[in-house]
Amino acid sequence: MPWRELQDATGSAAAIPFLLAALASGDAAAAHTALERLGNRICQYGFVVDQATAVTVPFLWDLAERPQVTCRAQILHLLRNIAGAHQWETAAAAYPKACRGHSDYVAWEDAARRAVHAHSGAIPRLLNERDAELVNATEELASALAD
């Protein structure tokens, strides 16, 4: 993945692989910090996605399915936020002239939402988990994807 060539909310997306590795590490404190930083990079404020978001989504789905990952439910919450990102699309529909220079953002939102949907085959497996928090987060994500 050409992370250095992709953009996130902070600029270069070069740090994303390191944040994903911290999520996978099994260290709860490191994973929590990494998820917070990752969320700020790929879904800033919980609703603003960027160029690197769509390519990060498959990694998030993979991590959400790994039992050793300590923040699986929070990863699903991030995926739910990404799936609900419509800020630029809504603004472009309401104010097309004002958003002409931001057409990339509309495409990034669409790509990010499609990426979340494309990997939603994991939902039935996650719904069968014993962790109630994880199952609840999965149900919330499934509901968001159904809208």
N, C-alpha and C positions, 0 to 999 in steps of 0.2 A: 504494500500500500504506500503510495507516495505522500505520506503524512505531511512532509515539509511543504509540499505544493498546495495542500488544502488549507482552507481558512476556517478558523473557529472564531468565537466571539472575542478572543484575545489577540488574534493575528494568526500566526502559523499554528497548525494543528500538530506540530512535531511532538508535543508532550502527551498526546492522547495514548499512544502505546504504553507509556510508562504508567499512566493512570489506570489503564485496563489491567496491566500486570499487578498493580497494587490491589485492585479489586479481587483478583484471582488468588492473591497470596495467602488467604486464610487468616490474616492478621486483622481483627475486627476494627481496631482504631485506624490502621492505615487504609483499610477499605472504606471506612466512613469518610475520611478526609478526601480520599481519591474520588469517591462518588460525588461529593459536594463540588470539588473542583471540576470534575468532568461535566457535571450538570451545568455549571456556570459557563462552560466552554461550548457545549452543544445544544443547550436548551436554556439559555439565559433567562432569568426571571420566571422560569417555568413555562415559557411560551414562545420564546424567540429562538428559532433554529438557525443554523448556519450551514455553510457548504459541507463541512465535515460530518454533519449529523447523520445523514443517510448511510454513509459508509461505516459509521460507528455502531449503528443499530444491530447488525448481525452479531457483533461481538457481545453486545449487551444481552441479546437473547441467549447466546451460548452460556454466558456467565450466570444468567438467571436459572438455568437448568442444572448447574453444577452444585451438588449438595455441600461441598466444602466452602462455597462462597458465603460469606457471613451477612451480606446485605441484599439478598435476593429480592425480598419484597420491595425494598427501596429502588432497586433497578427496575422493577416492574412499574413503580410509580413514575420513574423517569420516562419509561417507554409510553406510559399513558399520556404524560405531558406532551411528548413529541407527537403522538398520534392526534392530539387535540390542537396542535399548532396551526392556526389559521390567521394570524395577525396580518401578514403581508397580503395574503389573498383577499381578506376582508377589506383592507385599506385600498387595494388596487381596484376592487369592484366598486367601492364607494367614491373613490377619487382617482380615476384612471390617469389624469394628467399629472397629478402629484407623484404618482408611483412609477412613471415611465422609466426613470433611471434605476429602479429597484427590481426589475423583472427577474433578476437572478434569485432574489430572495423568495419570490413566489414559487419559482421552480425548485428551490431548495426545500421549502415547506412541503411541496407535493412529493418530492423524492423521499423525504424523511417519513412522511405518513405512509407512503407505499411500502417503504422498507419495514416499518412496524407490521403492517398487514401481511407482508410476504412471509414473515417468519412466525405468524400466529399459530402455526401448527403445533407449537409447543404448549399451547394453552391446555389441551386435555391432559397432558402429562403433569403439568403444574397443578391442575385442579385435584389430582390424585395424591398430592403430597400430604404429609401429616401435619406440617406446620400451618396453624390456623392463620397466622399473619400473611404467609405466602399465598395461601388459598384465597384469602380476602383480597389481596392485591391483584391476584390473577383474575378474580371475578370482576373487579373494578376495571381492569384493562380490557377484559372481554366485552364488558358493557360499553366502554368507550369505543371499541372497534365496531360494535354493532350499530352505533348511531350513524 
